[in-house]
Structures are given as structure tokens and as C-alpha cells.
Amino acid sequence: MFLKQIKDFDKKSGEADVIVSDGQYELICYCHPLENTKLGTIVTEISTLFADDIMRTEDNEYFIRKETDYYSYYLHGKVLKTQTPLIAIGEITIKLDKPLAKDIKQGEFIEFRVARLNCIIK
């Protein structure tokens, strides 16, 4: 996953809204700090803020739907890790800030809502 676009950047605070992509899927993320970063730079982590309504889905496909709030999304992804929840949407990996239900297993697909996605770029 890589930095595709810098949408808004505040030089004073170092905060930015960025688009992260894997070449097929893309997400708007909040990034802080963002310093001297070029497009194409590898994104090391995406994490959720206020993930909610997490449940197993029978739709075994990746899905991204932008919600009405600026950063919010409704997502379908594949569970890569259950202990420290890690989800994949294509080649994009997302670390959840909430635990998964104990009956959700690695390799299954889940659906969830998220208020914001944060990313770290190094």
C-alpha cells in the first residue's frame, strides 16, 4: 500500500488527509505527522478509529463504501489475524481498534463501519 495523493496538508501542524492505495482499492486517511513525503511512499500502517458493527459476512469479496461523514467508511475485508485484529482489503491492511468476536476465524470475511482511518508513513 502506498501514498497515492495528498489532499489537504497543514504545514504548521503536520496533519494531512491522504489517499492510500494498493493500485486497485483506495481509502482516505488522516495522517500525522506528514513530513517531506513523496507520492508513492510506502504506508506502513492503517488503523481504525471507532470501528463498529463488526460482524461476519457471507459475501467473500472486498468492498469499500464511502459514508457521508468525511472520513467514515463501510468496509468488507478478509481477516488476516484475530488476536490483534488485522483485516485485508486487496493488498491494503487495516488494524482494528476493537476486538473481533471469538467465533470469527482467520480467513473469514467481516463487515464493519469505521469513523476514521489513520495512517502512518515512514
ZITA-V56986 format. One record per backbone hydrogen bond with DSSP energy under -1.0 kcal/mol. CO is the residue of the C=O (numbers start at 1). NH is the residue of the N-H. E is the energy in kcal/mol with one decimal. If there is no record, write none. Layout:
CO:NH:E  CO:NH:E
This chain:
1:43:-2.2  2:21:-2.4  3:40:-3.4  5:19:-2.9  8:17:-2.2  10:14:-2.8  14:34:-1.7  15:10:-2.8  16:31:-2.8  17:7:-2.6  17:8:-1.2  18:29:-2.9  19:4:-2.8  19:5:-1.4  20:27:-2.3  21:2:-2.8  25:22:-1.7  27:20:-2.7  29:18:-2.7  30:119:-2.5  31:16:-2.1  38:41:-1.7  41:3:-2.5  45:120:-2.6  46:95:-3.0  47:118:-3.1  49:115:-1.1  49:116:-1.3  52:113:-2.8  55:111:-2.9  58:60:-1.1  59:61:-1.9  63:76:-2.4  65:74:-2.4  72:67:-2.3  73:114:-2.3  74:65:-2.2  75:112:-2.2  76:63:-1.6  77:110:-2.8  78:88:-2.7  79:107:-2.8  81:86:-1.8  85:96:-2.1  86:80:-3.3  86:81:-1.6  87:94:-3.1  88:78:-2.5  89:92:-2.1  92:89:-2.9  94:87:-2.9  95:48:-2.2  101:104:-1.9  105:108:-1.9  108:79:-3.2  109:57:-2.3  110:77:-2.2  111:55:-2.2  112:75:-3.0  113:52:-2.7  114:73:-2.0  116:49:-2.2  117:30:-3.0  118:47:-2.8  120:44:-1.8  120:45:-1.3
